[in-house]
């Protein structure tokens, strides 16, 4: 005897039935005639496909006078997502969704974005501390990130040579310890209409942390190339510090600089 899930997969396997579901997703409560006119499908074929969808509980019907209205029932599809995707792929799907969204945003605004994901054997609290503590950022980043990390506060990316010079500045747009930090980032010597934005998302998974860095509203391809080299180097040093207690033997961003000589 077929299970309910077997009926759902069988129903979804046919492209004509998926078209019917798409039509109901856009406009629920359609009559048979309305569905046929939208999809250029014969009434007999549509009736047969709708019967399969109804048996799989993907649609429900209600009679109004002499009309039969068809409604989409998303529950079986949600059950598939919960059973087959959510337990195993949700973190990866969120990353892919973020990448897709950034790509779409770049196409809309004309400004590229960059997303970097790393996994660290640590806790969200320790990762947050490493991102916001001036001494720790000096150790793995080569600059001290100085701020009180309150909403609306200024932050500075200060050199560690004692000069007090800040090579980057910005504003704290969001600070939700220990899961999310959003800042603007710009050079203090450049006047820009809209600074770039950096988002740190920190997610715990048992004994590890998934750290996602999203750098948006970049000025162009040249800045994107620099960011694509810089963030992996900084995050590698951060990962090493948290997992081993010391940074990498050589500053990883120097590897890119040496390669360009």
Secondary structure, DSSP 8 states (H G I E B T S, - for coil): ---HHHHHHHHHTSHHHHHHHHHHHHS-SB-HHHHHHHHT--HHHHHHHHHHHHHTTSEEEEEETTEEEEEE--HHHHHHIIIIIIHHHHHHHHHHHHHHHHHHHHHHHS---EEEEEEESS-HHHHHHHHH-HHHHHHHHSEEEE----TT-EEEEEESSSS--EEEEEEEEEEETTTEEEEEEB-TT---SS-EEEEEEEEEETTEEEEEEEEES-SSHHHHHHHHHHHHHHHHHHHHHHHHSS--SS-THHHHHHHT-
